[in-house]
Amino acid sequence: MSDSPRPDDGVPPEPADSAAPEQPDGAAPGPSEDAAAPGQPAGVPEAPSEAAVPVETPAEPAAAPEGVAGTDEVAPDEAAPGGTGSSGRGRRSDRLAAALIGVLTLLLGFAFAVQVRSVGDDTQYAGAREEDLVRILDDLNAREERLRQQLADQRSALQELSSSDSQTAAAVEEARRRTEAIGILNGTIAAQGAGLRMTIHDPDQAVRVADLLDAVQELRGAGAETMQIDDVRVGVSTAVTGQPGDLMIDGHPISAPYEVLVIGSPQDMETALNIPGGVVQHIGNRGGSVDIVQAPDIVVDALRPLDTPQYASPKTGN
C-alpha cells in the first residue's frame, strides 16, 4: 500500500470554541449544518455519489391552526358536478322554510288585525252613550225594514210575472180551442166523434136536390156539428145543384148510393130524420131508402178550402 495522504488530512479541524450562530429568543436550537454524520469524521463533507439522482421531496403543508379549515380542502358534495350535494339541499330547505315562515306570518297578522277590529267595535259599542246606542238601533231597524220592503216588492213582482205567464198561457190555450172549433165548423180541420152514418139508396135516380138539402137542414137542426157527403165537406156556403141522378155538391159530382157522415148527438139526429113527413119518408115515397147507423166514433176528414171574404173585413176600434 502507498502512503498517499487521505483527503481529510489537508482539512484543518474546526476550532473547539467556535461559537454557534445566534438563535432567536424562544427558538429551539437546531442541528448545525456542519455537524458530522455518524461514522464520518467531523468537518469532511460527504462526496455525492455519481449514480444518485436528486429527488425533490414535496413539502408537507403546514398544519392549520385548530378550528380553521384549510383553503385547499374541498368538500366532496361541493366538488361534485351539478351542485346536488348536501349544501345545495340545505340551501333549498332554507329557502322553503323562509317562504313558509313568511306565509304563516302574513296569516297570523291578518287574523290579528281582524280580531283587533272586532274587539275595537265591541269596545266602541260598550263605551257608547245610551243616546248613541238608541240611534244605532234605530238605524239598524230602519235598514231591516227597507230590506223587508224590497223583499216584499220582489216577491210581488215575481207573483205578477207568474200570473202574467199563466194568463198568457190560458189566453193561448183559449185561442187554440176557438181556432179548432171554428176550423171544425167551417170544414178546414178534420174531426172525429160520436155520430151516425146515413146511406141514401136511389135505384130509380129520383132523389132531387131538395131532398139532399132537406137532409142537411134536418141534421143541422138536430145538432150536427160537421158532416160530409161522399168526399165533399159540407160548410156554411155549401150548394147542392144538378138533376136527379146527376147531383153535385159545390161543383163536385156525387153518385148513389149517397153516403153522409155526420158528427153530433146520434139519437137526436136519428129522431129528427125519422119524424113523420121528414127526410126518410120523402125519400121512401120516391122509391129510395135510407139506412141509419149510430156509431161512437165517426171520422169526417174531407177538408174544405178556406174561403177568403171579398167584401167583409174585421171591425177595428170601438
C-alpha positions as CSV (number, residue, x, y, z in Angstrom):
1,M,0.0,0.0,0.0
2,S,1.1,3.5,-0.7
3,D,1.3,6.2,1.9
4,S,-0.7,8.7,-0.1
5,P,-2.4,11.2,2.0
6,R,-6.2,10.9,2.6
7,P,-8.4,13.6,1.6
8,D,-9.2,14.6,5.1
9,D,-5.5,15.1,6.0
10,G,-5.4,18.5,4.5
11,V,-8.5,19.8,6.2
12,P,-7.8,21.6,9.4
13,P,-10.1,20.7,12.3
14,E,-12.7,23.2,13.4
15,P,-11.7,25.2,16.4
16,A,-13.4,23.8,19.5
17,D,-14.5,27.2,20.8
18,S,-16.2,28.3,17.6
19,A,-19.4,29.9,18.5
20,A,-22.7,28.6,17.2
21,P,-24.8,31.0,15.3
22,E,-27.2,33.1,17.5
23,Q,-30.7,31.6,17.8
24,P,-33.7,33.8,18.1
25,D,-35.2,34.1,21.5
26,G,-37.5,31.2,22.3
27,A,-36.4,29.2,19.3
28,A,-35.1,25.6,19.9
29,P,-31.5,25.1,18.9
30,G,-31.4,23.3,15.6
31,P,-28.7,20.9,14.3
32,S,-25.6,22.6,12.8
33,E,-25.2,22.4,9.1
34,D,-21.6,21.3,9.7
35,A,-22.4,18.5,12.1
36,A,-20.7,15.3,11.1
37,A,-22.8,12.3,10.3
38,P,-22.3,9.3,12.4
39,G,-19.3,7.2,11.3
40,Q,-17.7,10.1,9.4
41,P,-15.0,12.4,10.5
42,A,-16.2,15.8,11.5
43,G,-15.7,18.6,9.1
44,V,-15.5,16.4,6.0
45,P,-18.4,16.7,3.6
46,E,-19.7,13.6,2.1
47,A,-19.0,13.2,-1.5
48,P,-22.1,12.8,-3.6
49,S,-22.4,9.6,-5.4
50,E,-22.4,9.8,-9.2
51,A,-25.3,7.5,-9.6
52,A,-27.5,9.3,-7.1
53,V,-30.3,11.5,-8.6
54,P,-31.5,14.3,-6.5
55,V,-35.2,13.8,-5.7
56,E,-37.4,16.6,-4.7
57,T,-39.4,15.8,-1.6
58,P,-42.7,17.7,-1.7
59,A,-43.0,20.0,1.2
60,E,-45.6,19.0,3.6
61,P,-48.3,21.6,4.1
62,A,-48.2,23.5,7.2
63,A,-50.7,22.4,9.8
64,A,-53.6,24.8,10.0
65,P,-54.4,26.1,13.4
66,E,-57.1,24.3,15.3
67,G,-60.6,25.3,14.3
68,V,-59.5,26.9,10.9
69,A,-60.3,24.9,7.8
70,G,-57.7,24.7,5.1
71,T,-58.4,26.5,1.9
72,D,-57.2,23.7,-0.2
73,E,-59.6,21.1,1.0
74,V,-62.8,20.8,-1.0
75,A,-65.9,19.1,0.4
76,P,-66.9,16.1,-1.7
77,D,-70.5,17.4,-2.1
78,E,-69.4,20.8,-3.3
79,A,-66.9,19.3,-5.7
80,A,-69.5,17.0,-7.3
81,P,-70.8,18.3,-10.7
82,G,-74.3,19.6,-10.9
83,G,-74.5,21.0,-7.3
84,T,-76.6,18.2,-6.0
85,G,-74.7,17.9,-2.8
86,S,-75.9,18.3,0.8
87,S,-75.1,22.0,0.7
88,G,-77.5,22.5,-2.3
89,R,-80.2,20.7,-0.5
90,G,-79.6,22.7,2.6
91,R,-79.9,26.0,0.7
92,R,-83.2,24.8,-0.8
93,S,-84.6,23.7,2.5
94,D,-83.6,27.1,4.0
95,R,-85.5,29.0,1.2
96,L,-88.6,26.8,1.6
97,A,-88.6,27.3,5.4
98,A,-88.3,31.0,4.9
99,A,-91.2,31.1,2.5
100,L,-93.4,29.1,4.9
101,I,-92.5,31.3,7.7
102,G,-93.4,34.4,5.7
103,V,-96.8,32.9,4.7
104,L,-97.6,32.0,8.3
105,T,-96.6,35.4,9.4
106,L,-99.0,37.1,7.0
107,L,-101.9,34.8,8.0
108,L,-101.2,35.5,11.7
109,G,-101.1,39.2,11.0
110,F,-104.4,39.2,9.1
111,A,-106.1,37.2,11.9
112,F,-104.7,39.5,14.5
113,A,-106.0,42.6,12.6
114,V,-109.5,41.1,12.3
115,Q,-109.5,40.3,16.0
116,V,-108.4,43.7,16.9
117,R,-111.0,45.3,14.7
118,S,-113.8,43.1,16.2
119,V,-112.6,43.9,19.7
120,G,-112.4,47.6,18.8
121,D,-116.1,47.6,17.6
122,D,-117.2,45.8,20.7
123,T,-115.2,48.3,22.9
124,Q,-116.7,51.2,20.9
125,Y,-120.3,50.0,21.5
126,A,-119.5,49.2,25.1
127,G,-118.3,52.7,25.7
128,A,-121.0,54.5,23.7
129,R,-123.7,56.6,25.3
130,E,-127.3,55.4,25.6
131,E,-128.4,58.0,23.1
132,D,-125.8,56.7,20.6
133,L,-126.9,53.1,21.1
134,V,-130.5,54.1,20.6
135,R,-129.7,55.9,17.4
136,I,-127.6,52.9,16.1
137,L,-130.5,50.6,17.0
138,D,-133.0,52.8,15.1
139,D,-130.7,52.8,12.0
140,L,-130.5,49.0,12.1
141,N,-134.3,48.8,12.4
142,A,-134.8,51.2,9.5
143,R,-132.3,49.2,7.4
144,E,-134.1,46.0,8.2
145,E,-137.5,47.5,7.3
146,R,-136.1,48.7,4.0
147,L,-134.7,45.2,3.2
148,R,-138.0,43.6,4.1
149,Q,-139.9,46.1,1.9
150,Q,-137.5,45.3,-1.0
151,L,-138.0,41.6,-0.5
152,A,-141.8,42.0,-0.5
153,D,-141.6,44.1,-3.7
154,Q,-139.5,41.4,-5.4
155,R,-142.0,38.7,-4.3
156,S,-144.9,40.7,-5.6
157,A,-143.1,41.3,-8.9
158,L,-142.4,37.5,-9.2
159,Q,-146.1,36.7,-8.5
160,E,-147.2,39.2,-11.1
161,L,-144.9,37.7,-13.7
162,S,-146.1,34.3,-12.8
163,S,-149.7,35.4,-13.1
164,S,-149.0,37.1,-16.4
165,D,-147.4,34.0,-17.7
166,S,-150.4,32.0,-16.5
167,Q,-152.8,34.4,-18.1
168,T,-150.8,34.4,-21.3
169,A,-150.8,30.6,-21.4
170,A,-154.6,30.5,-20.7
171,A,-155.2,33.0,-23.4
172,V,-153.1,31.0,-25.9
173,E,-155.0,27.8,-24.9
174,E,-158.3,29.5,-25.3
175,A,-157.3,30.9,-28.7
176,R,-156.2,27.4,-29.8
177,R,-159.6,25.9,-28.8
178,R,-161.5,28.6,-30.6
179,T,-159.4,28.1,-33.7
180,E,-160.1,24.4,-33.6
181,A,-163.8,24.9,-33.1
182,I,-164.1,27.4,-36.0
183,G,-162.0,25.1,-38.2
184,I,-164.4,22.2,-37.5
185,L,-167.4,24.3,-38.2
186,N,-166.2,25.8,-41.4
187,G,-164.7,22.5,-42.6
188,T,-161.0,23.4,-42.6
189,I,-160.0,20.9,-39.9
190,A,-160.7,17.1,-39.8
191,A,-162.9,16.0,-36.9
192,Q,-164.0,12.8,-35.1
193,G,-166.6,11.9,-32.6
194,A,-169.9,10.3,-31.9
195,G,-172.4,10.5,-34.7
196,L,-174.1,8.4,-37.4
197,R,-173.6,7.1,-40.9
198,M,-176.6,7.6,-43.2
199,T,-176.7,5.9,-46.6
200,I,-179.3,7.1,-49.2
201,H,-180.2,4.5,-51.8
202,D,-181.6,5.8,-55.1
203,P,-182.2,2.9,-57.5
204,D,-184.6,4.9,-59.7
205,Q,-182.4,8.1,-59.7
206,A,-185.4,10.0,-58.3
207,V,-183.7,11.8,-55.4
208,R,-183.8,15.5,-56.1
209,V,-181.7,18.5,-54.9
210,A,-184.4,19.5,-52.4
211,D,-184.2,16.0,-50.8
212,L,-180.5,16.4,-50.0
213,L,-181.0,20.0,-48.8
214,D,-183.8,18.8,-46.5
215,A,-181.5,16.1,-45.1
216,V,-178.7,18.7,-44.4
217,Q,-181.1,21.1,-42.8
218,E,-182.7,18.4,-40.6
219,L,-179.3,17.3,-39.4
220,R,-178.1,20.8,-38.6
221,G,-181.4,21.5,-36.7
222,A,-180.8,18.3,-34.6
223,G,-177.3,19.5,-33.5
224,A,-175.0,18.2,-36.2
225,E,-171.6,19.9,-35.9
226,T,-170.0,18.9,-39.1
227,M,-170.6,16.5,-42.0
228,Q,-169.6,15.3,-45.4
229,I,-171.5,13.8,-48.3
230,D,-169.3,11.3,-50.2
231,D,-165.9,13.1,-50.3
232,V,-167.2,16.6,-50.1
233,R,-167.2,18.6,-46.8
234,V,-170.4,20.5,-46.1
235,G,-169.9,24.0,-45.0
236,V,-171.9,27.2,-44.4
237,S,-172.0,28.1,-48.1
238,T,-172.5,24.6,-49.4
239,A,-174.7,24.4,-52.5
240,V,-176.4,21.4,-54.0
241,T,-177.0,21.5,-57.7
242,G,-177.8,19.3,-60.7
243,Q,-180.5,16.9,-61.8
244,P,-181.8,13.6,-60.3
245,G,-179.2,11.0,-60.9
246,D,-176.6,13.7,-61.7
247,L,-176.3,15.7,-58.5
248,M,-173.4,17.9,-57.5
249,I,-172.2,19.5,-54.2
250,D,-170.2,22.7,-54.5
251,G,-169.5,21.7,-58.2
252,H,-168.2,18.2,-57.3
253,P,-170.3,15.3,-58.8
254,I,-171.7,12.6,-56.4
255,S,-173.3,9.3,-57.2
256,A,-175.7,7.0,-55.5
257,P,-175.8,5.5,-53.0
258,Y,-175.0,8.7,-51.2
259,E,-173.1,8.3,-48.0
260,V,-173.5,11.0,-45.3
261,L,-171.1,11.1,-42.3
262,V,-172.2,13.4,-39.6
263,I,-170.9,14.2,-36.0
264,G,-173.3,15.1,-33.4
265,S,-175.9,13.6,-31.0
266,P,-176.7,10.2,-32.7
267,Q,-180.1,9.8,-31.0
268,D,-181.3,13.3,-31.7
269,M,-180.3,13.3,-35.3
270,E,-181.9,9.9,-36.0
271,T,-185.1,11.1,-34.4
272,A,-185.1,14.2,-36.5
273,L,-184.7,12.2,-39.7
274,N,-187.5,9.8,-38.9
275,I,-190.2,12.3,-37.9
276,P,-193.5,11.9,-39.9
277,G,-193.2,13.8,-43.2
278,G,-189.4,14.1,-42.7
279,V,-186.4,13.1,-44.9
280,V,-186.8,9.3,-44.6
281,Q,-190.4,9.4,-45.5
282,H,-189.9,11.7,-48.5
283,I,-187.1,9.6,-50.0
284,G,-189.1,6.4,-49.4
285,N,-192.0,8.0,-51.4
286,R,-189.6,8.5,-54.4
287,G,-188.6,4.8,-54.5
288,G,-185.5,5.2,-52.4
289,S,-184.5,4.1,-48.9
290,V,-182.4,5.4,-46.0
291,D,-180.1,3.3,-43.7
292,I,-179.0,5.0,-40.5
293,V,-176.3,3.5,-38.2
294,Q,-175.3,5.2,-35.0
295,A,-171.5,5.0,-34.2
296,P,-169.4,6.1,-31.3
297,D,-166.6,7.2,-33.5
298,I,-167.2,8.9,-36.8
299,V,-164.3,10.5,-38.7
300,V,-165.0,13.4,-41.0
301,D,-161.7,14.0,-42.8
302,A,-162.8,15.7,-46.0
303,L,-161.5,19.3,-45.9
304,R,-163.0,22.4,-47.3
305,P,-160.8,25.2,-48.7
306,L,-160.8,28.3,-46.7
307,D,-162.9,31.0,-48.3
308,T,-161.4,34.4,-48.5
309,P,-164.0,37.1,-47.9
310,Q,-164.2,39.6,-50.8
311,Y,-166.2,42.4,-49.1
312,A,-166.2,41.7,-45.4
313,S,-163.3,42.7,-43.1
314,P,-162.7,42.6,-39.3
315,K,-164.0,45.6,-37.4
316,T,-161.4,47.8,-35.8
317,G,-161.8,50.2,-32.9
318,N,-164.8,50.5,-30.6
